[in-house]
């Protein structure tokens, strides 16, 4: 079978002709990203991001849910930083990372987006997921270490920008090459080991992807994108248009690293048998190696809480929920801090063997009377095999947006879920600064 030319396929892709059965999933992704972005405006990172782009990236593009404006690159940087600040956005297991976090801000960064139909907007969003996911899988297959999502979602953002700017096939090729070459090849495990605001690199990925398309428009040339065009990754790209990775994204039920979420599910499965969290003498979580690396017991910052396994397990054991307050306002709770110190994490060989395609954990809880409660092996909810329902996605959206957007939350939901019947310009004003 001859190899498909990914650049040619992307160039010929018509976003307004995206098949109907993809539109609903694209809207689910869009709604989820919007909810996460709104909630993220309450984080410390959000304030820093906004001040930076307003002063260092001056321009006229509006900022996502934030007062002020910036250049195209600044708006993309801010939007992806914002979504990444609240770790509840969608992802894909084989990439060990996230596409939508950069793709949506990259799409919103261009003024040309305002002329799209809603169908075209959703079509380009879908294209971004297809390109980003394959680029991520290809990078993991060819690189010697584990890079952040920004290293590969930049390539998708460049492809979208090139489509919006109508650059043609040759400059699309250059833009994707520029984005790959300048993309942030940051090592993900450094942020796992030392959780800080650098997060998953997607702010720089979105900014780099937008810059790449603008540079290509002006004639700047780039080295070919190896993760797209090399013979060794051809099989990853050959199924463009046949296998739709849009439908293989997961949705998070909780605003913490996906690697911690199987453990959260396992402790929640035992909670009804625990009379009171004060009776818990010890919690032992058995999970895969990468999950066990989320070792911070008493996080002092939102970022450390999101890259901790003991903390959300303690929150779930104590209250039955892991929510926005769990990674912000509740960080100083002395009872939670004490309970988190009683969480012990262990590697499990069988779960190691299943990673990254599957992420599992089980938990045992020892009570103060000596009784031991044991969970079944659990996966995180929200995978394609155990998806969040439309109702659950909408409930999550409301929980994240209503404290921030108030009465704007309901009409925004309605616009998103009927977007294929509207112009994109119906949506964009609703994504501006909160009151």
Steps between C-alpha positions, in 0.01 A plus 500: 500500500655836400563751774252785537647851475390670826576851375288445192213354707503794739517746209196340333296461820174698482388590852151597387450147369576323828261209524205545734590213733822682597331828587350389829833378636669822385239698695558288811871578477432870446257523791741321732792727405289811551396383846859432600615838367232683700591321823869564439450877517492458879856361519814697582652396167216672312586839643868465417421382145268793433746761629780351294324487163339843541840660561725288279272393212305814419225471241129495435394138549269448801617282786300194602264594789747772598506881465740647246649389173826382347653402168407174329794323665420660836135401488597141419761492776254637754213270401705183517667607824153566640352161411817324616478680834194297602585138431154379399530512120474211256789279391599183320671198650754422226626858493517511881384858453252751366400640161200726561682717754707652217274441201208710626710805601694469174175509307365796697821697458440582132263776388414280201308271738227765519406431136447127548169322518444304820533179298839616369609596852419151626664350193827682564486407868463137393790532256711629787426192709585271208834665426603558861422148617695339218791738548506411870495126435774544238721701735469241777588229249818674383635712789715364780313674781151614594421851377219734600193542282629833371769313310242352266174695527692797353500314168122480497462868586729586207286286270180675612657843461616413151149389406346817643754720320454302176875458459496219248669162513865612484473751782292258706797265470735776617275603789479149641877465469559831678263400780669165553850652497414780743252302709582470872680168539457525875533186712167423663634302795691806625165668568360182651795483739493876568144626437498865394319731258695381196251211496464311169668748265179568310514878536828506312364239257199715409713812471760320289238352269339838434841661447594225256199564276559877507868451414415261217255754358790744474726249323696367799609141435533209738660157517252225406288376791657161569215385727265551204705404194762246603460150356523347849173666606310463174266237644389745770380744231373255239154475659418872481135526407431140601588487870376807684696564818242762595295209633796357692548793736418458867316750719605559858258476789745677733747794467815297566750303294340209316753265657347564844142445395488116511605529864224754563242262351631215714468697827154626402388139451577437868367820646155370598668239718705763686301644790712815528829602343640558851485125551746436216834381638667440165426503125711288264468572130643255245546649154735528201846657520406836352207536739727414791727789396224742604641487851432843651318439828415851620493733199525872566400615150234419244765352270636270771146388588427415137818293473440314826339160550472499883323838508198422275472157662476671839243748365291218355521296821402798716218655299418275207610760247804650331402842370632851438518570873711186546786655302454858622321598821533170687879474477543630855239267657684335792281189503560440129872556544509243778302249297721548191803411711335163569483418126775263383555431131644178352595389150315204354670295227178402323388863480845605376465254212168651391616864494454726301209343315332421832536659847396297806510514878356325802494609861490350847381704797596400854259634764584582860329181620727285284250427223639509145286604203621412149379639169482327166746618231369830362553715192430869479155593370470681171694271267342403165428161660327653806405847377347788686143543378378822341323575828823451695692726258233770537493462880878539511473807275241660729701428814805664345336798331211614718721636784688704239256576218174507695203549268726481193555127553163377367484700174864416429420130538209538257720675242770233520257212465335655191816647350484307173179692423652843569787723391808477722452869573201403718739322736806723516361799698389261777863394553610851598575651838288399798306770681 
